[in-house]
Amino acid sequence: MKIKLIAPHEPGEDGISSAETFKIQRLSLPLLAAMTPAEHEIRIIDEAFVPDDPKEDVDLVGITVLTDTVRRAYHLADLYRQRGAKVILGGIHATVLPMEALNHADAVVVGEGELVWPGLLRDVAAGKLSKIYKADRPVALDNLPRPRRDLYRLPLNKGYTPLAYAMETSRGCPYDCEFCSIHKITGRGYRMRPVREVIAEMESVDFSSFFFVDDSFGLIRNATKTLLREMIPLKCLWVGQGTISLAADPELVKLMRLSGCRALLIGFESVQKQIQAGMKKISGVKIDFSEAVRRFHGEGIAILGAFVFGSDNENKDIFDQTLEFSLKNRLDGLQLRILTPFPGTGLYDRLLKEGRLLEPQWWARGYSSAEILYRPKGMTAEELRRGFDRLVQQTYSGASIIRRFFGMGLRKRTSIGMKLYFGFNLGTRNRYLKNMRLIKSSASGREQNTDKTADTC
């Protein structure tokens, strides 16, 4: 069979891992490709880098679906099915809404795809494809095949930062954040790959820059320290994402630096104490946010702080407080988001029950996850929108970027450090400003459509 695996990208919209910022090669599709028997011809298309051509002749198409890209995913799925190809949908959105996804697919994969992919391919060949393929247990992370990275096409544009190979050391997240649905795929348990297998995979690729895709890097401390020690001779550079609790272990932070860590995405979520108290991954942390940043910076590790706005107990001071925190602590970059009620999350279920969702199926109605999709409590929707937009503009102004640059002293002032810092900040500024224009344009278009409808009534 001719098989194509696709990661869709909505034209005109850019996420935090867009080609303009991190340029990360995904792992899920290369892993499925590695589990595909050699008699099949297989290709991978990641539209964040290279657009797909639905006119190509294929027998089977697998599409990974995120809520942010669902309209594009369903559009591609419909086009391929019209041309006679079998279409399989998987990923987080298809996992939490399999019956919706089945309207656009011949079969849906629920959960981690590695467990069901080989059997699914046999069923396709035998002409007895089932509607739902559900993983009945978490994937064992030992003896995973080497991902088919060779199938990944290079980006059409260079972007602002170097290309990073995706690497996985663990799966799962034990925290229960109301706004997150990742546990629907990976479960609440935390699993680490054998250290030796991770090192062997890193040694097998002709590349020295990695992004650890783990949702929560380093939660099993002793095993993580062993991994970091064995990474030191590789002389690689890497970026990852983890919790603020990593900073509570000075030995771990030092080993991160020695093993090549240059940046870390940290979910601070909020600088207001009443919000932190309601988040399990933060409420039990025994280290002050500013002290944590100081420790990371002291080892030359840049910090990208992630913040979410619009929680029920939040007040209007949050925007000025977040800007003050970012400047005081010289955060190297900020990921700013308005709280999004993604399907499959506790947040979505609660807001739906309370009657506060503005459009329950917002992803199917042309709304972006960057829009305000519910009625906030701590402020009005207009105050949330204005405050958020103002914070974005202040955070990524030229003066703010320059001021935050001097957070790590001489260690950041290397050619690589400067390229990463300014590359990320310039790319992120462009992305945010473009998304702000898109949101205003979309809202204006919906208002015009509403006016036209009213005129015809």
C-alpha positions in Angstrom: 0.0 0.0 0.0 0.9 3.6 -0.5 0.6 5.2 3.0 0.8 8.9 3.9 0.9 10.2 7.5 -0.1 13.8 8.0 0.2 16.4 10.7 -2.1 19.2 9.6 -1.5 22.9 10.0 -4.2 25.5 9.7 -3.2 28.0 7.0 -2.5 31.4 8.5 -2.2 30.2 12.1 1.0 29.5 14.1 1.3 27.7 17.3 4.1 27.8 19.9 6.0 25.1 17.9 5.4 26.7 14.5 8.2 26.8 11.9 8.8 30.4 12.9 9.8 29.5 16.5 10.9 26.1 17.7 10.7 24.0 14.4 10.3 20.7 16.2 10.0 17.4 14.3 7.1 15.4 15.8 7.7 11.9 17.0 4.3 10.2 16.8 4.2 9.9 13.0 7.9 8.7 12.6 7.2 6.1 15.3 4.2 4.7 13.4 6.2 4.7 10.3 8.9 2.7 12.0 6.2 0.1 12.9 5.0 -0.1 9.3 6.1 -3.3 7.4 8.7 -2.8 4.7 6.4 -3.9 1.9 4.4 -0.6 2.3 5.5 2.7 0.8 5.2 5.4 3.4 5.5 9.2 3.5 5.3 11.8 6.3 4.0 15.3 5.8 4.1 18.0 8.6 2.2 21.0 7.3 4.0 23.3 9.7 7.0 22.9 7.4 5.7 21.6 4.1 2.1 21.8 2.7 0.3 18.6 1.8 -0.9 17.8 -1.7 -4.2 15.9 -1.5 -4.1 15.1 -5.2 -1.3 12.6 -4.7 -2.2 9.0 -5.2 -2.3 7.1 -1.9 -4.2 4.1 -0.6 -4.2 4.9 3.2 -3.9 8.2 5.0 -3.3 8.6 8.7 -4.0 12.1 10.1 -3.2 13.2 13.7 -5.8 15.6 14.9 -5.5 18.4 17.5 -8.4 20.6 18.3 -6.5 23.6 17.0 -6.1 21.9 13.6 -9.4 20.0 13.5 -11.0 21.9 10.6 -7.9 21.4 8.4 -7.7 17.7 9.4 -11.3 17.1 8.6 -11.0 19.0 5.3 -8.0 16.8 4.2 -9.7 13.7 5.4 -12.8 14.5 3.3 -10.7 15.2 0.2 -8.8 11.9 0.4 -11.9 9.9 1.0 -13.5 11.5 -2.1 -10.5 10.3 -4.1 -11.0 6.7 -2.8 -8.3 6.5 -0.1 -9.0 5.0 3.3 -8.6 7.6 6.1 -7.6 6.9 9.7 -7.8 9.7 12.3 -6.0 9.7 15.6 -4.5 12.1 18.2 -6.0 14.0 21.2 -9.1 15.4 19.5 -10.1 12.1 17.8 -9.5 10.3 21.1 -11.9 12.5 23.1 -14.5 12.8 20.3 -14.2 9.6 18.3 -17.8 9.6 17.0 -17.4 13.2 15.7 -14.1 12.1 14.0 -15.8 9.1 12.4 -17.9 11.5 10.3 -14.7 12.2 8.4 -12.9 8.9 8.6 -13.1 5.2 7.9 -11.6 4.4 11.3 -10.5 6.2 14.4 -7.6 5.4 16.7 -8.3 6.1 20.4 -5.3 6.5 22.7 -1.6 5.7 21.9 -1.4 4.5 18.3 1.6 2.2 18.6 -0.5 -0.5 20.2 -3.1 -0.8 17.4 -1.2 0.3 14.2 0.1 -3.1 13.1 -3.3 -4.8 13.5 -5.0 -1.9 11.8 -2.7 -2.3 8.8 -3.5 -6.0 8.6 -7.2 -5.2 8.7 -6.9 -2.7 5.9 -5.1 -5.3 3.7 -7.7 -7.9 4.5 -10.6 -5.5 3.8 -12.1 -5.8 7.2 -11.4 -2.4 8.8 -13.1 -1.7 12.1 -14.6 1.7 13.1 -12.7 2.2 16.4 -9.2 0.9 17.4 -8.7 1.6 21.1 -5.5 1.1 23.0 -6.3 -1.0 26.0 -3.2 -0.2 28.0 -0.3 2.3 28.1 2.6 1.6 25.6 5.6 0.0 27.2 8.5 2.3 26.5 11.3 -0.3 26.4 12.4 -1.6 23.0 10.6 1.1 21.1 11.6 1.2 17.4 13.8 4.0 16.1 11.6 6.7 14.7 11.8 7.1 10.9 13.2 10.6 11.0 14.6 10.1 7.5 11.0 10.5 6.2 10.7 14.0 7.6 11.1 16.7 4.9 13.0 19.8 5.8 11.2 23.1 6.2 10.6 25.2 3.2 11.8 28.2 5.2 14.7 28.5 7.6 12.7 30.4 10.3 14.4 32.1 13.3 15.9 29.2 15.3 17.8 26.0 14.5 15.9 22.8 13.7 15.7 20.5 16.7 15.2 16.7 16.6 12.4 15.5 18.8 13.5 13.0 21.5 11.4 11.2 24.1 12.5 10.1 27.5 9.1 9.6 29.2 5.4 9.7 28.8 2.5 10.5 31.0 1.7 13.3 33.6 0.5 12.6 37.1 -0.9 16.1 37.5 -4.6 16.8 37.1 -4.8 20.3 35.6 -8.4 21.2 34.8 -7.5 22.8 31.4 -5.4 19.8 30.1 -6.4 16.7 28.3 -3.1 15.0 27.6 -3.9 12.2 30.1 -6.6 11.1 27.6 -3.7 9.9 25.4 -0.8 9.0 27.7 -2.7 8.3 31.0 -2.0 9.7 34.5 0.9 7.3 35.2 4.5 8.4 34.5 6.7 6.1 32.5 10.4 6.5 31.6 12.3 4.9 28.8 15.4 2.9 29.7 18.3 5.3 29.9 20.5 3.2 27.7 17.9 3.1 24.9 17.6 6.9 25.0 21.4 7.4 24.8 21.7 4.8 22.0 19.0 6.7 20.0 20.7 10.0 20.5 24.0 8.5 19.3 22.4 7.0 16.2 21.4 10.3 14.6 23.7 12.7 12.9 22.4 15.7 14.9 23.4 17.6 18.0 20.3 19.6 18.8 17.3 18.0 20.5 13.9 18.9 21.9 12.7 16.5 24.7 8.9 16.2 24.0 8.1 14.8 27.4 5.1 16.6 28.9 6.9 16.6 32.3 10.6 16.0 32.0 12.6 14.7 35.0 9.9 13.6 37.5 11.8 10.5 38.4 14.9 12.2 39.8 17.4 9.4 40.1 16.8 7.9 36.7 16.8 11.4 35.2 20.2 12.2 36.8 21.6 9.0 35.4 20.4 10.0 31.9 21.9 13.4 32.2 25.3 12.1 33.3 25.4 9.7 30.3 24.5 12.6 28.0 27.4 14.7 29.0 30.0 13.0 26.7 27.6 13.5 23.8 28.2 17.2 23.8 24.7 17.9 22.5 22.4 20.9 23.0 18.8 20.4 24.2 15.6 22.1 25.2 12.7 20.6 27.1 9.6 21.3 29.2 9.1 20.6 32.9 7.7 21.9 36.1 9.1 24.5 38.4 9.8 21.8 41.0 13.0 20.8 39.0 14.7 23.9 40.5 14.3 22.6 44.0 17.1 20.1 43.3 20.4 22.0 42.6 22.3 18.9 41.6 19.7 18.1 38.9 19.8 21.7 37.6 23.6 21.5 37.4 23.5 18.2 35.6 21.0 19.7 33.1 23.4 22.4 32.2 26.4 19.9 32.0 24.4 17.7 29.7 23.7 20.5 27.3 20.4 22.0 28.4 20.0 25.5 27.0 16.3 26.3 27.6 13.3 25.0 29.5 9.6 25.6 29.1 8.1 26.1 32.5 4.3 26.2 33.2 4.1 29.0 35.8 0.4 29.4 34.7 -0.2 32.4 37.0 1.6 34.8 39.3 -1.4 35.2 41.5 -1.4 33.1 44.6 -5.1 32.3 44.6 -4.7 30.8 41.1 -1.6 28.8 42.0 -3.4 27.2 45.0 -5.9 25.6 42.7 -3.3 23.9 40.4 -1.9 20.7 41.8 1.4 20.8 39.9 2.2 24.2 41.5 0.4 24.2 44.8 2.8 21.8 46.4 6.0 23.3 45.1 8.4 24.4 47.9 10.4 26.9 45.9 9.6 30.5 45.1 9.1 31.3 41.4 11.8 34.0 41.3 14.3 31.8 43.2 13.6 29.0 40.7 14.3 31.3 37.7 17.5 32.5 39.4 18.8 29.0 39.8 18.1 28.1 36.2 19.7 31.3 35.0 22.7 30.7 37.3 23.4 27.5 35.3 22.9 29.3 32.0 19.5 27.7 31.2 17.0 30.0 29.5 13.4 30.0 30.8 10.3 30.2 28.6 7.5 30.9 31.0 4.0 29.7 30.1 1.0 31.7 31.5 -2.7 31.2 31.2 -5.3 34.0 31.7 -9.0 34.0 32.5 -9.3 31.7 35.5 -12.4 32.3 37.7 -10.5 33.7 40.7 -8.2 35.9 38.7 -8.5 39.7 38.8 -7.6 42.5 36.4 -4.2 43.1 38.1 -2.9 39.9 36.6 -1.6 41.5 33.4 0.5 44.2 35.1 1.7 41.6 37.6 2.8 39.2 34.9 4.7 41.9 33.0 6.4 42.9 36.2 7.4 39.3 37.0 8.8 38.8 33.5 10.9 41.9 33.6 12.1 41.5 37.2 13.2 37.9 36.5 14.3 38.5 33.0 12.3 35.7 31.5 13.8 34.7 28.1 10.4 34.3 26.5 6.8 34.0 27.4 4.0 31.8 26.1 0.8 33.7 26.8 -2.6 32.1 26.4 -6.2 32.8 27.2 -7.8 29.9 29.0 -9.2 27.5 26.5 -12.0 25.0 27.2 -10.7 22.2 25.1 -13.0 19.2 24.7 -12.0 16.3 27.0 -10.9 18.6 29.8 -12.5 19.1 33.2 -12.7 22.8 32.4 -14.8 22.2 29.3 -17.2 19.9 31.2 -17.5 22.4 34.1 -18.2 25.4 31.9 -20.7 23.4 29.8 -22.5 22.4 32.9 -22.5 26.0 34.2 -23.9 27.2 30.9 -20.9 29.5 30.4 -19.6 28.3 27.0 -20.3 30.8 24.3 -20.2 28.1 21.6 -20.0 24.4 22.8 -18.6 23.2 19.5 -16.4 26.2 18.9 -13.7 24.2 17.0 -16.3 23.4 14.3 -17.6 26.9 14.0 -14.4 28.7 12.9 -13.3 29.9 16.3 -9.6 29.9 17.3 -8.4 28.7 20.6 -6.8 32.1 21.1 -10.3 33.7 21.3 -12.5 34.1 24.4 -14.8 31.1 24.3 -16.6 31.4 27.6 -17.9 34.0 30.1 -15.2 34.8 32.6 -15.9 35.5 36.2 -13.1 37.7 37.5 -13.5 40.3 34.8 -15.6 40.9 31.7 -14.7 39.3 28.4 -13.8 42.8 27.0 -11.4 43.4 30.0 -9.8 40.0 29.5 -9.3 40.7 25.7 -7.9 44.2 26.2 -5.7 43.3 29.1 -4.3 40.2 27.2 -3.6 42.1 24.0 -1.9 44.9 25.9 0.3 42.4 27.8 1.3 40.8 24.5 2.3 44.1 23.0 4.3 45.2 26.1 6.0 41.8 26.6 7.2 41.7 23.0 8.0 45.4 22.5 11.6 46.1 21.5 12.3 47.6 24.9 11.1 44.6 26.8 13.0 42.1 24.6 16.2 44.0 25.2 15.6 44.4 28.9 14.9 40.8 29.5 18.0 39.8 27.4 20.3 40.6 30.3 18.9 37.9 32.6 21.8 35.4 32.4 24.8 37.6 32.0 27.8 36.3 30.0 26.4 32.8 29.4 23.6 34.1 27.2 25.9 36.4 25.3 27.3 33.7 23.1 26.5 33.5 19.4 24.2 30.5 20.0 22.5 32.0 23.0 21.8 35.3 21.2 20.5 33.5 18.1 18.1 31.4 20.2 17.0 34.4 22.3 16.3 36.9 19.6 15.2 34.3 17.2 12.5 33.0 19.5 11.4 36.5 20.7 11.2 38.0 17.2 9.4 34.9 15.8 7.0 34.9 18.8 6.2 38.6 18.5 5.4 38.2 14.8 3.2 35.2 15.5 1.2 36.9 18.3 0.7 40.1 16.3 -0.5 38.1 13.3 -2.9 36.0 15.5 -4.3 39.2 17.0 -5.0 40.5 13.5 -6.6 37.2 12.6 -8.9 37.2 15.6 -10.1 40.7 14.9 -10.7 39.8 11.3 -12.6 36.6 12.2 -14.7 38.5 14.8 -15.5 41.2 12.2 -16.4 38.6 9.6 -18.8 36.8 12.0 -20.4 40.2 12.9 -21.0 41.0 9.2 -22.5 37.6 8.6 -24.8 38.1 11.6 -25.8 41.5 10.2 -26.6 40.0 6.8 -28.7 37.3 8.4 -30.6 39.8 10.4 -31.3 42.0 7.3 -32.9 39.0 5.5 -35.2 38.1 8.4 
